[in-house]
C-alpha cells in the first residue's frame, strides 16, 4: 500500500487535495510499517525458513520506502 501511495505522490496530475491526502496517508503509514517490521523481526526465530525469507524480502521493500 505504501508503494502505491509513493507512486501516486510522484504523479504530476494530482489536485492539491489528492496530493495532501496521499501525503498524509504515506506519512502515517510509513512509521506503522517500520514498527510492524521491527516487531516481526523480534519474533523472527519463530518463522519457518520460507517465512524468514518472506520477512527478509519485506525488510528490503520497507527499507526502499
PDB file of N, CA, C and O in Angstrom:
ATOM      1  N   UNK A   1       0.818  -1.178   0.000  1.00  0.00           N
ATOM      2  CA  UNK A   1       0.000   0.000   0.000  1.00  0.00           C
ATOM      3  C   UNK A   1       0.873   1.258   0.000  1.00  0.00           C
ATOM      4  O   UNK A   1       0.572   2.237  -0.683  1.00  0.00           O
ATOM      5  N   UNK A   2       1.949   1.214   0.771  1.00  0.00           N
ATOM      6  CA  UNK A   2       2.840   2.379   0.810  1.00  0.00           C
ATOM      7  C   UNK A   2       3.490   2.638  -0.540  1.00  0.00           C
ATOM      8  O   UNK A   2       3.670   3.788  -0.942  1.00  0.00           O
ATOM      9  N   UNK A   3       3.833   1.580  -1.226  1.00  0.00           N
ATOM     10  CA  UNK A   3       4.436   1.755  -2.550  1.00  0.00           C
ATOM     11  C   UNK A   3       3.437   2.430  -3.498  1.00  0.00           C
ATOM     12  O   UNK A   3       3.817   3.302  -4.279  1.00  0.00           O
ATOM     13  N   UNK A   4       2.179   2.034  -3.431  1.00  0.00           N
ATOM     14  CA  UNK A   4       1.143   2.669  -4.242  1.00  0.00           C
ATOM     15  C   UNK A   4       1.038   4.155  -3.896  1.00  0.00           C
ATOM     16  O   UNK A   4       0.981   5.003  -4.787  1.00  0.00           O
ATOM     17  N   UNK A   5       1.012   4.462  -2.618  1.00  0.00           N
ATOM     18  CA  UNK A   5       0.915   5.864  -2.203  1.00  0.00           C
ATOM     19  C   UNK A   5       2.116   6.662  -2.691  1.00  0.00           C
ATOM     20  O   UNK A   5       1.973   7.803  -3.132  1.00  0.00           O
ATOM     21  N   UNK A   6       3.298   6.062  -2.613  1.00  0.00           N
ATOM     22  CA  UNK A   6       4.514   6.751  -3.079  1.00  0.00           C
ATOM     23  C   UNK A   6       4.440   6.984  -4.590  1.00  0.00           C
ATOM     24  O   UNK A   6       4.808   8.052  -5.079  1.00  0.00           O
ATOM     25  N   UNK A   7       3.967   5.984  -5.316  1.00  0.00           N
ATOM     26  CA  UNK A   7       3.821   6.120  -6.769  1.00  0.00           C
ATOM     27  C   UNK A   7       2.838   7.232  -7.102  1.00  0.00           C
ATOM     28  O   UNK A   7       3.086   8.033  -8.003  1.00  0.00           O
ATOM     29  N   UNK A   8       1.745   7.286  -6.394  1.00  0.00           N
ATOM     30  CA  UNK A   8       0.756   8.329  -6.639  1.00  0.00           C
ATOM     31  C   UNK A   8       1.329   9.716  -6.357  1.00  0.00           C
ATOM     32  O   UNK A   8       1.029  10.670  -7.076  1.00  0.00           O
ATOM     33  N   UNK A   9       2.138   9.830  -5.330  1.00  0.00           N
ATOM     34  CA  UNK A   9       2.731  11.130  -4.998  1.00  0.00           C
ATOM     35  C   UNK A   9       3.668  11.628  -6.095  1.00  0.00           C
ATOM     36  O   UNK A   9       3.895  12.831  -6.219  1.00  0.00           O
ATOM     37  N   UNK A  10       4.199  10.729  -6.872  1.00  0.00           N
ATOM     38  CA  UNK A  10       5.101  11.116  -7.967  1.00  0.00           C
ATOM     39  C   UNK A  10       4.354  11.599  -9.207  1.00  0.00           C
ATOM     40  O   UNK A  10       4.977  12.092 -10.147  1.00  0.00           O
ATOM     41  N   UNK A  11       3.045  11.466  -9.223  1.00  0.00           N
ATOM     42  CA  UNK A  11       2.254  11.891 -10.386  1.00  0.00           C
ATOM     43  C   UNK A  11       2.180  13.413 -10.451  1.00  0.00           C
ATOM     44  O   UNK A  11       2.164  14.097  -9.427  1.00  0.00           O
ATOM     45  N   UNK A  12       2.135  13.919 -11.669  1.00  0.00           N
ATOM     46  CA  UNK A  12       2.037  15.365 -11.884  1.00  0.00           C
ATOM     47  C   UNK A  12       0.602  15.853 -12.003  1.00  0.00           C
ATOM     48  O   UNK A  12       0.355  17.059 -11.970  1.00  0.00           O
ATOM     49  N   UNK A  13      -0.347  14.937 -12.140  1.00  0.00           N
ATOM     50  CA  UNK A  13      -1.723  15.355 -12.413  1.00  0.00           C
ATOM     51  C   UNK A  13      -2.643  15.327 -11.190  1.00  0.00           C
ATOM     52  O   UNK A  13      -3.864  15.385 -11.342  1.00  0.00           O
ATOM     53  N   UNK A  14      -2.089  15.241 -10.002  1.00  0.00           N
ATOM     54  CA  UNK A  14      -2.917  15.245  -8.804  1.00  0.00           C
ATOM     55  C   UNK A  14      -3.357  16.659  -8.455  1.00  0.00           C
ATOM     56  O   UNK A  14      -2.621  17.626  -8.651  1.00  0.00           O
ATOM     57  N   UNK A  15      -4.573  16.755  -7.934  1.00  0.00           N
ATOM     58  CA  UNK A  15      -5.003  18.047  -7.398  1.00  0.00           C
ATOM     59  C   UNK A  15      -4.309  18.253  -6.052  1.00  0.00           C
ATOM     60  O   UNK A  15      -3.728  17.320  -5.497  1.00  0.00           O
ATOM     61  N   UNK A  16      -4.371  19.447  -5.547  1.00  0.00           N
ATOM     62  CA  UNK A  16      -3.750  19.739  -4.250  1.00  0.00           C
ATOM     63  C   UNK A  16      -4.361  18.874  -3.147  1.00  0.00           C
ATOM     64  O   UNK A  16      -3.650  18.386  -2.268  1.00  0.00           O
ATOM     65  N   UNK A  17      -5.677  18.688  -3.198  1.00  0.00           N
ATOM     66  CA  UNK A  17      -6.338  17.861  -2.190  1.00  0.00           C
ATOM     67  C   UNK A  17      -5.925  16.399  -2.298  1.00  0.00           C
ATOM     68  O   UNK A  17      -5.689  15.743  -1.284  1.00  0.00           O
ATOM     69  N   UNK A  18      -5.838  15.888  -3.523  1.00  0.00           N
ATOM     70  CA  UNK A  18      -5.400  14.494  -3.716  1.00  0.00           C
ATOM     71  C   UNK A  18      -3.971  14.313  -3.208  1.00  0.00           C
ATOM     72  O   UNK A  18      -3.664  13.330  -2.533  1.00  0.00           O
ATOM     73  N   UNK A  19      -3.110  15.256  -3.535  1.00  0.00           N
ATOM     74  CA  UNK A  19      -1.716  15.173  -3.104  1.00  0.00           C
ATOM     75  C   UNK A  19      -1.624  15.198  -1.575  1.00  0.00           C
ATOM     76  O   UNK A  19      -0.869  14.431  -0.977  1.00  0.00           O
ATOM     77  N   UNK A  20      -2.392  16.076  -0.959  1.00  0.00           N
ATOM     78  CA  UNK A  20      -2.391  16.164   0.506  1.00  0.00           C
ATOM     79  C   UNK A  20      -2.892  14.866   1.133  1.00  0.00           C
ATOM     80  O   UNK A  20      -2.369  14.420   2.155  1.00  0.00           O
ATOM     81  N   UNK A  21      -3.897  14.269   0.523  1.00  0.00           N
ATOM     82  CA  UNK A  21      -4.450  13.009   1.032  1.00  0.00           C
ATOM     83  C   UNK A  21      -3.419  11.884   0.945  1.00  0.00           C
ATOM     84  O   UNK A  21      -3.207  11.150   1.910  1.00  0.00           O
ATOM     85  N   UNK A  22      -2.779  11.757  -0.223  1.00  0.00           N
ATOM     86  CA  UNK A  22      -1.759  10.720  -0.388  1.00  0.00           C
ATOM     87  C   UNK A  22      -0.555  10.983   0.518  1.00  0.00           C
ATOM     88  O   UNK A  22       0.016  10.042   1.070  1.00  0.00           O
ATOM     89  N   UNK A  23      -0.164  12.239   0.677  1.00  0.00           N
ATOM     90  CA  UNK A  23       0.969  12.590   1.530  1.00  0.00           C
ATOM     91  C   UNK A  23       0.677  12.207   2.980  1.00  0.00           C
ATOM     92  O   UNK A  23       1.517  11.619   3.661  1.00  0.00           O
ATOM     93  N   UNK A  24      -0.514  12.545   3.434  1.00  0.00           N
ATOM     94  CA  UNK A  24      -0.914  12.217   4.798  1.00  0.00           C
ATOM     95  C   UNK A  24      -0.933  10.704   5.016  1.00  0.00           C
ATOM     96  O   UNK A  24      -0.426  10.208   6.022  1.00  0.00           O
ATOM     97  N   UNK A  25      -1.518   9.982   4.076  1.00  0.00           N
ATOM     98  CA  UNK A  25      -1.587   8.521   4.186  1.00  0.00           C
ATOM     99  C   UNK A  25      -0.194   7.907   4.189  1.00  0.00           C
ATOM    100  O   UNK A  25       0.077   6.982   4.954  1.00  0.00           O
ATOM    101  N   UNK A  26       0.686   8.416   3.340  1.00  0.00           N
ATOM    102  CA  UNK A  26       2.052   7.896   3.281  1.00  0.00           C
ATOM    103  C   UNK A  26       2.797   8.213   4.573  1.00  0.00           C
ATOM    104  O   UNK A  26       3.461   7.349   5.146  1.00  0.00           O
ATOM    105  N   UNK A  27       2.679   9.452   5.022  1.00  0.00           N
ATOM    106  CA  UNK A  27       3.400   9.872   6.229  1.00  0.00           C
ATOM    107  C   UNK A  27       2.933   9.132   7.475  1.00  0.00           C
ATOM    108  O   UNK A  27       3.724   8.912   8.392  1.00  0.00           O
ATOM    109  N   UNK A  28       1.672   8.749   7.523  1.00  0.00           N
ATOM    110  CA  UNK A  28       1.162   7.975   8.653  1.00  0.00           C
ATOM    111  C   UNK A  28       1.487   6.495   8.511  1.00  0.00           C
ATOM    112  O   UNK A  28       1.721   5.809   9.506  1.00  0.00           O
ATOM    113  N   UNK A  29       1.502   6.007   7.287  1.00  0.00           N
ATOM    114  CA  UNK A  29       1.714   4.579   7.061  1.00  0.00           C
ATOM    115  C   UNK A  29       3.154   4.123   7.212  1.00  0.00           C
ATOM    116  O   UNK A  29       3.406   2.999   7.648  1.00  0.00           O
ATOM    117  N   UNK A  30       4.091   4.973   6.860  1.00  0.00           N
ATOM    118  CA  UNK A  30       5.499   4.568   6.910  1.00  0.00           C
ATOM    119  C   UNK A  30       5.966   4.227   8.329  1.00  0.00           C
ATOM    120  O   UNK A  30       6.575   3.174   8.517  1.00  0.00           O
ATOM    121  N   UNK A  31       5.710   5.063   9.327  1.00  0.00           N
ATOM    122  CA  UNK A  31       6.116   4.669  10.684  1.00  0.00           C
ATOM    123  C   UNK A  31       5.419   3.394  11.159  1.00  0.00           C
ATOM    124  O   UNK A  31       6.013   2.594  11.881  1.00  0.00           O
ATOM    125  N   UNK A  32       4.170   3.205  10.757  1.00  0.00           N
ATOM    126  CA  UNK A  32       3.449   1.990  11.140  1.00  0.00           C
ATOM    127  C   UNK A  32       4.097   0.759  10.517  1.00  0.00           C
ATOM    128  O   UNK A  32       4.242  -0.269  11.179  1.00  0.00           O
ATOM    129  N   UNK A  33       4.485   0.856   9.253  1.00  0.00           N
ATOM    130  CA  UNK A  33       5.141  -0.271   8.580  1.00  0.00           C
ATOM    131  C   UNK A  33       6.491  -0.573   9.224  1.00  0.00           C
ATOM    132  O   UNK A  33       6.850  -1.737   9.401  1.00  0.00           O
ATOM    133  N   UNK A  34       7.229   0.460   9.571  1.00  0.00           N
ATOM    134  CA  UNK A  34       8.536   0.261  10.223  1.00  0.00           C
ATOM    135  C   UNK A  34       8.372  -0.371  11.602  1.00  0.00           C
ATOM    136  O   UNK A  34       9.153  -1.239  11.988  1.00  0.00           O
ATOM    137  N   UNK A  35       7.366   0.061  12.334  1.00  0.00           N
ATOM    138  CA  UNK A  35       7.082  -0.524  13.642  1.00  0.00           C
ATOM    139  C   UNK A  35       6.739  -2.009  13.494  1.00  0.00           C
ATOM    140  O   UNK A  35       7.284  -2.855  14.203  1.00  0.00           O
ATOM    141  N   UNK A  36       5.839  -2.312  12.575  1.00  0.00           N
ATOM    142  CA  UNK A  36       5.446  -3.702  12.349  1.00  0.00           C
ATOM    143  C   UNK A  36       6.654  -4.549  11.964  1.00  0.00           C
ATOM    144  O   UNK A  36       6.801  -5.677  12.433  1.00  0.00           O
ATOM    145  N   UNK A  37       7.510  -4.009  11.118  1.00  0.00           N
ATOM    146  CA  UNK A  37       8.703  -4.745  10.693  1.00  0.00           C
ATOM    147  C   UNK A  37       9.594  -5.068  11.887  1.00  0.00           C
ATOM    148  O   UNK A  37      10.074  -6.194  12.021  1.00  0.00           O
ATOM    149  N   UNK A  38       9.814  -4.085  12.749  1.00  0.00           N
ATOM    150  CA  UNK A  38      10.645  -4.323  13.948  1.00  0.00           C
ATOM    151  C   UNK A  38      10.045  -5.417  14.822  1.00  0.00           C
ATOM    152  O   UNK A  38      10.757  -6.289  15.319  1.00  0.00           O
ATOM    153  N   UNK A  39       8.738  -5.361  15.002  1.00  0.00           N
ATOM    154  CA  UNK A  39       8.078  -6.352  15.850  1.00  0.00           C
ATOM    155  C   UNK A  39       8.149  -7.753  15.232  1.00  0.00           C
ATOM    156  O   UNK A  39       8.346  -8.734  15.950  1.00  0.00           O
ATOM    157  N   UNK A  40       7.993  -7.852  13.936  1.00  0.00           N
ATOM    158  CA  UNK A  40       8.105  -9.150  13.266  1.00  0.00           C
ATOM    159  C   UNK A  40       9.522  -9.695  13.371  1.00  0.00           C
ATOM    160  O   UNK A  40       9.719 -10.894  13.565  1.00  0.00           O
ATOM    161  N   UNK A  41      10.503  -8.817  13.244  1.00  0.00           N
ATOM    162  CA  UNK A  41      11.896  -9.273  13.335  1.00  0.00           C
ATOM    163  C   UNK A  41      12.246  -9.771  14.742  1.00  0.00           C
ATOM    164  O   UNK A  41      13.076 -10.666  14.899  1.00  0.00           O
ATOM    165  N   UNK A  42      11.622  -9.198  15.742  1.00  0.00           N
ATOM    166  CA  UNK A  42      11.836  -9.679  17.115  1.00  0.00           C
ATOM    167  C   UNK A  42      11.392 -11.139  17.228  1.00  0.00           C
ATOM    168  O   UNK A  42      11.993 -11.923  17.962  1.00  0.00           O
ATOM    169  N   UNK A  43      10.348 -11.492  16.503  1.00  0.00           N
ATOM    170  CA  UNK A  43       9.810 -12.854  16.536  1.00  0.00           C
ATOM    171  C   UNK A  43      10.346 -13.728  15.414  1.00  0.00           C
ATOM    172  O   UNK A  43       9.818 -14.811  15.162  1.00  0.00           O
ATOM    173  N   UNK A  44      11.383 -13.267  14.743  1.00  0.00           N
ATOM    174  CA  UNK A  44      11.915 -13.954  13.576  1.00  0.00           C
ATOM    175  C   UNK A  44      12.291 -15.407  13.803  1.00  0.00           C
ATOM    176  O   UNK A  44      12.203 -16.213  12.878  1.00  0.00           O
ATOM    177  N   UNK A  45      12.707 -15.758  15.003  1.00  0.00           N
ATOM    178  CA  UNK A  45      13.110 -17.141  15.290  1.00  0.00           C
ATOM    179  C   UNK A  45      11.922 -18.103  15.210  1.00  0.00           C
ATOM    180  O   UNK A  45      12.119 -19.314  15.115  1.00  0.00           O
ATOM    181  N   UNK A  46      10.723 -17.592  15.246  1.00  0.00           N
ATOM    182  CA  UNK A  46       9.536 -18.443  15.220  1.00  0.00           C
ATOM    183  C   UNK A  46       9.019 -18.704  13.803  1.00  0.00           C
ATOM    184  O   UNK A  46       8.060 -19.454  13.620  1.00  0.00           O
ATOM    185  N   UNK A  47       9.641 -18.098  12.818  1.00  0.00           N
ATOM    186  CA  UNK A  47       9.212 -18.261  11.431  1.00  0.00           C
ATOM    187  C   UNK A  47       9.840 -19.505  10.814  1.00  0.00           C
ATOM    188  O   UNK A  47      10.942 -19.908  11.186  1.00  0.00           O
ATOM    189  N   UNK A  48       9.137 -20.097   9.883  1.00  0.00           N
ATOM    190  CA  UNK A  48       9.709 -21.184   9.092  1.00  0.00           C
ATOM    191  C   UNK A  48      10.782 -20.581   8.185  1.00  0.00           C
ATOM    192  O   UNK A  48      10.849 -19.359   8.052  1.00  0.00           O
ATOM    193  N   UNK A  49      11.613 -21.400   7.565  1.00  0.00           N
ATOM    194  CA  UNK A  49      12.592 -20.849   6.622  1.00  0.00           C
ATOM    195  C   UNK A  49      11.931 -20.022   5.518  1.00  0.00           C
ATOM    196  O   UNK A  49      12.449 -18.974   5.133  1.00  0.00           O
ATOM    197  N   UNK A  50      10.801 -20.486   5.014  1.00  0.00           N
ATOM    198  CA  UNK A  50      10.090 -19.727   3.987  1.00  0.00           C
ATOM    199  C   UNK A  50       9.599 -18.390   4.554  1.00  0.00           C
ATOM    200  O   UNK A  50       9.724 -17.350   3.907  1.00  0.00           O
ATOM    201  N   UNK A  51       9.046 -18.426   5.753  1.00  0.00           N
ATOM    202  CA  UNK A  51       8.582 -17.209   6.397  1.00  0.00           C
ATOM    203  C   UNK A  51       9.725 -16.232   6.645  1.00  0.00           C
ATOM    204  O   UNK A  51       9.558 -15.022   6.492  1.00  0.00           O
ATOM    205  N   UNK A  52      10.892 -16.762   7.032  1.00  0.00           N
ATOM    206  CA  UNK A  52      12.064 -15.904   7.246  1.00  0.00           C
ATOM    207  C   UNK A  52      12.496 -15.250   5.938  1.00  0.00           C
ATOM    208  O   UNK A  52      12.896 -14.086   5.928  1.00  0.00           O
ATOM    209  N   UNK A  53      12.417 -15.991   4.838  1.00  0.00           N
ATOM    210  CA  UNK A  53      12.736 -15.413   3.527  1.00  0.00           C
ATOM    211  C   UNK A  53      11.759 -14.301   3.167  1.00  0.00           C
ATOM    212  O   UNK A  53      12.157 -13.254   2.656  1.00  0.00           O
ATOM    213  N   UNK A  54      10.480 -14.535   3.436  1.00  0.00           N
ATOM    214  CA  UNK A  54       9.480 -13.506   3.177  1.00  0.00           C
ATOM    215  C   UNK A  54       9.732 -12.267   4.030  1.00  0.00           C
ATOM    216  O   UNK A  54       9.565 -11.139   3.565  1.00  0.00           O
ATOM    217  N   UNK A  55      10.130 -12.482   5.272  1.00  0.00           N
ATOM    218  CA  UNK A  55      10.435 -11.384   6.174  1.00  0.00           C
ATOM    219  C   UNK A  55      11.629 -10.572   5.666  1.00  0.00           C
ATOM    220  O   UNK A  55      11.635  -9.344   5.752  1.00  0.00           O
ATOM    221  N   UNK A  56      12.629 -11.264   5.142  1.00  0.00           N
ATOM    222  CA  UNK A  56      13.797 -10.582   4.569  1.00  0.00           C
ATOM    223  C   UNK A  56      13.378  -9.734   3.371  1.00  0.00           C
ATOM    224  O   UNK A  56      13.819  -8.594   3.227  1.00  0.00           O
ATOM    225  N   UNK A  57      12.537 -10.285   2.527  1.00  0.00           N
ATOM    226  CA  UNK A  57      12.053  -9.529   1.371  1.00  0.00           C
ATOM    227  C   UNK A  57      11.242  -8.316   1.787  1.00  0.00           C
ATOM    228  O   UNK A  57      11.357  -7.247   1.186  1.00  0.00           O
ATOM    229  N   UNK A  58      10.424  -8.482   2.813  1.00  0.00           N
ATOM    230  CA  UNK A  58       9.632  -7.371   3.314  1.00  0.00           C
ATOM    231  C   UNK A  58      10.535  -6.283   3.873  1.00  0.00           C
ATOM    232  O   UNK A  58      10.289  -5.096   3.657  1.00  0.00           O
ATOM    233  N   UNK A  59      11.573  -6.680   4.586  1.00  0.00           N
ATOM    234  CA  UNK A  59      12.531  -5.714   5.140  1.00  0.00           C
ATOM    235  C   UNK A  59      13.168  -4.899   4.008  1.00  0.00           C
ATOM    236  O   UNK A  59      13.295  -3.679   4.115  1.00  0.00           O
ATOM    237  N   UNK A  60      13.558  -5.561   2.947  1.00  0.00           N
ATOM    238  CA  UNK A  60      14.178  -4.861   1.814  1.00  0.00           C
ATOM    239  C   UNK A  60      13.206  -3.870   1.179  1.00  0.00           C
ATOM    240  O   UNK A  60      13.595  -2.763   0.807  1.00  0.00           O
ATOM    241  N   UNK A  61      11.951  -4.270   1.060  1.00  0.00           N
ATOM    242  CA  UNK A  61      10.955  -3.372   0.468  1.00  0.00           C
ATOM    243  C   UNK A  61      10.713  -2.153   1.361  1.00  0.00           C
ATOM    244  O   UNK A  61      10.615  -1.030   0.866  1.00  0.00           O
ATOM    245  N   UNK A  62      10.617  -2.368   2.649  1.00  0.00           N
ATOM    246  CA  UNK A  62      10.383  -1.251   3.564  1.00  0.00           C
ATOM    247  C   UNK A  62      11.576  -0.320   3.593  1.00  0.00           C
ATOM    248  O   UNK A  62      11.411   0.897   3.679  1.00  0.00           O
ATOM    249  N   UNK A  63      12.771  -0.871   3.523  1.00  0.00           N
ATOM    250  CA  UNK A  63      13.968  -0.037   3.531  1.00  0.00           C
ATOM    251  C   UNK A  63      14.046   0.856   2.291  1.00  0.00           C
ATOM    252  O   UNK A  63      14.708   1.894   2.322  1.00  0.00           O
ATOM    253  N   UNK A  64      13.390   0.471   1.220  1.00  0.00           N
ATOM    254  CA  UNK A  64      13.416   1.259  -0.018  1.00  0.00           C
ATOM    255  C   UNK A  64      12.387   2.394  -0.005  1.00  0.00           C
ATOM    256  O   UNK A  64      12.394   3.239  -0.899  1.00  0.00           O
ATOM    257  N   UNK A  65      11.523   2.421   0.976  1.00  0.00           N
ATOM    258  CA  UNK A  65      10.478   3.460   1.031  1.00  0.00           C
ATOM    259  C   UNK A  65      11.007   4.738   1.663  1.00  0.00           C
ATOM    260  O   UNK A  65      10.269   5.715   1.791  1.00  0.00           O
TER     261      UNK A  65
END
